[in-house]
Amino acid sequence: MSDLVHYYSVPSRGMVTHWMLEEVGVPYENRLLDFSRDEQKSTEYLAINPMGRVPALIHGDTTITETAAIVAYLADAFPQADLGMPVDSKHRGSYLRWLFFAPVSAEPAILWKALGKVVTEVDYKPFAEVEEVANTLADAVRGKEFIVGDRFTAADVMVGTTIMWGTELMPVLPRLPELTDYWGRLSQRPAWQRASSEDQKHMT
Ligand SMILES: N[C@@H](CCC(=O)N[C@@H](CS)C(=O)NCC(=O)O)C(=O)O
């Protein structure tokens, strides 16, 4: 058994962590769970993630769940891949901002809109609207190749896949040219191509 075991499903957020593993470039073992057979709720898997959700990563004695946490963990655990941002870097704050922006600000906005939900019970918005998310991201990537600094990082994995998800899979995020150009470039990366072509074979 590999030192790194990745549990995921297709389609799922596990495609994000799959891409990150390919970017890291170390050996790992994929264990694909079949949702149609409720394998994510099996006793064996619930011992790994009691929520019965993917992705999950086992690295030696460490078990990690939550997509963004796995992506951040891999960047730190394998510094030779140069996908993280050192704590003393001037870009560290920006790096953390975009790592968290994807699941905490963008995801709820996309999901809420895609599910046709409207906030009616409160007189403030508990999270941003998709237009605010799209405009904020467009400002962040305009004229830049990467979202943080001048190199590809784990923050691009989180933000890029969130844009792909919000513009293609649940198409409620405005398709601003800055966003489609940014994802268009990222999706050419060999690591994404490898992960996604393998995932396509399992797409239901
Ligand atoms: N916040 C979690 C969400 C995990 C999650 O809900 N994953 C979905 C697939 S994208 C899942 O495993 N669903 C299992 C089910 O519906 O039974 C993360 O980012 O990893």
The ligand as an SDF file (V2000), in Angstrom:
LIG
                    3D

 20 19  0  0  0  0  0  0  0  0999 V2000
  -16.8130   20.3280    2.3890 N   0  0  0  0  0  0  0  0  0  0  0  0
  -16.4850   19.0110    1.8900 C   0  0  0  0  0  0  0  0  0  0  0  0
  -17.6730   18.4970    1.1160 C   0  0  0  0  0  0  0  0  0  0  0  0
  -17.5250   16.9950    0.8410 C   0  0  0  0  0  0  0  0  0  0  0  0
  -18.7390   16.4740    0.1160 C   0  0  0  0  0  0  0  0  0  0  0  0
  -19.9000   16.7680    0.4760 O   0  0  0  0  0  0  0  0  0  0  0  0
  -18.4970   15.6610   -0.9320 N   0  0  0  0  0  0  0  0  0  0  0  0
  -19.5850   15.0730   -1.6950 C   0  0  0  0  0  0  0  0  0  0  0  0
  -19.1430   14.8590   -3.1390 C   0  0  0  0  0  0  0  0  0  0  0  0
  -18.6040   16.3580   -3.9240 S   0  0  0  0  0  0  0  0  0  0  0  0
  -19.9180   13.7070   -1.1310 C   0  0  0  0  0  0  0  0  0  0  0  0
  -19.0140   12.9860   -0.7420 O   0  0  0  0  0  0  0  0  0  0  0  0
  -21.1860   13.3060   -1.0870 N   0  0  0  0  0  0  0  0  0  0  0  0
  -21.5260   12.0000   -0.5900 C   0  0  0  0  0  0  0  0  0  0  0  0
  -22.9870   11.7290   -0.6060 C   0  0  0  0  0  0  0  0  0  0  0  0
  -23.7290   12.5430   -1.1650 O   0  0  0  0  0  0  0  0  0  0  0  0
  -23.3710   10.7000   -0.0780 O   0  0  0  0  0  0  0  0  0  0  0  0
  -15.2190   19.0810    1.0360 C   0  0  0  0  0  0  0  0  0  0  0  0
  -14.8830   20.1650    0.5440 O   0  0  0  0  0  0  0  0  0  0  0  0
  -14.5290   18.0790    0.8780 O   0  0  0  0  0  0  0  0  0  0  0  0
  1  2  1  0
  2  3  1  0
  2 18  1  0
  3  4  1  0
  4  5  1  0
  5  6  2  0
  5  7  1  0
  7  8  1  0
  8  9  1  0
  8 11  1  0
  9 10  1  0
 11 12  2  0
 11 13  1  0
 13 14  1  0
 14 15  1  0
 15 16  2  0
 15 17  1  0
 18 19  2  0
 18 20  1  0
M  END
$$$$
